[in-house]
């Protein structure tokens, strides 16, 4: 729970208010206006932080293992409230990104897809966390999947992803070629002779001689 609180405080600092407090109960229209004024970099930073928090929430122990401990049950209840607040904030930012899909760069798109995929991986573990606002929560998961698929299926994303993969392959081949050039050994007068019979097969290879650094 201490690690979770650390994540909660970190996310709250980034968002500018404390989640699940009276200060976070701001008017939704006001919050949406604030989010819409953010540049892509800051918006990504916020949703990434919220994603990290939700991943931490998903790591909570099973309530069946509380053994009737009142304190543990109370803590799990608080975490459940934080989950509702967090998923609501995610919803606002996913909706904003949905409006910006046409102007998102490739790097920002990749980062956003990574965050959305990480969130989806938490869905099953979070399904039993809160029985409140189930319709709203399912709607958020639907939006997350929709935006992720829209980015992945976009022509620009596929083209840039293809170019990135081609560049990666070319760089890998180029590096292999450079490495091959470094290890090619040519016959020369600087051959190194080995006295042990185990190394006789190496006696015809030459090794580059380097000047002493001393």
Residue pairs with C-beta under 8 A, 6 or more apart in sequence:
1 75
1 79
3 56
4 56
4 57
4 59
4 60
4 79
7 52
7 53
7 56
8 19
8 53
8 82
10 49
10 52
11 19
11 49
11 50
11 52
11 53
11 86
12 18
12 19
14 45
14 46
14 49
15 46
15 49
15 50
15 89
17 23
17 24
17 26
18 24
19 53
19 82
19 85
19 86
19 89
20 78
20 81
20 82
20 84
20 85
24 85
28 92
31 89
31 92
32 92
32 95
32 96
35 43
35 46
35 92
35 93
35 96
36 96
36 99
38 46
38 96
40 100
40 104
40 105
40 108
41 108
43 93
43 96
43 97
43 100
44 108
44 111
44 112
44 115
46 89
46 93
47 90
47 93
47 94
47 97
47 112
47 115
48 111
48 115
50 86
50 89
50 90
50 93
51 90
51 115
51 118
51 119
53 82
53 86
54 83
54 86
54 87
54 90
54 119
54 122
54 126
55 118
55 119
55 122
57 79
57 82
57 83
57 86
57 122
57 126
57 129
58 122
58 125
58 126
59 125
60 76
60 79
60 129
61 72
61 76
63 73
63 76
66 72
66 73
66 76
79 129
80 129
80 130
83 126
83 129
83 130
84 130
84 132
84 133
84 137
87 136
87 137
87 140
88 136
88 140
90 119
90 140
90 144
91 136
91 139
91 140
91 143
94 116
94 140
94 143
94 144
94 147
95 143
97 104
97 112
97 147
98 143
98 146
98 147
98 150
101 147
101 150
101 151
101 154
104 112
104 151
106 156
106 157
106 160
106 161
106 164
109 151
109 154
109 157
112 147
112 151
113 148
113 151
113 152
116 144
116 145
116 147
116 148
117 148
119 144
120 141
120 144
120 145
120 148
123 141
130 137
151 157
152 158
185 205
185 206
185 207
186 206
187 204
187 205
187 206
188 206
189 206
190 206
190 207
190 208
190 209
191 203
191 204
191 205
191 206
191 207
192 202
192 203
192 205
192 206
192 207
193 203
194 200
194 202
194 203
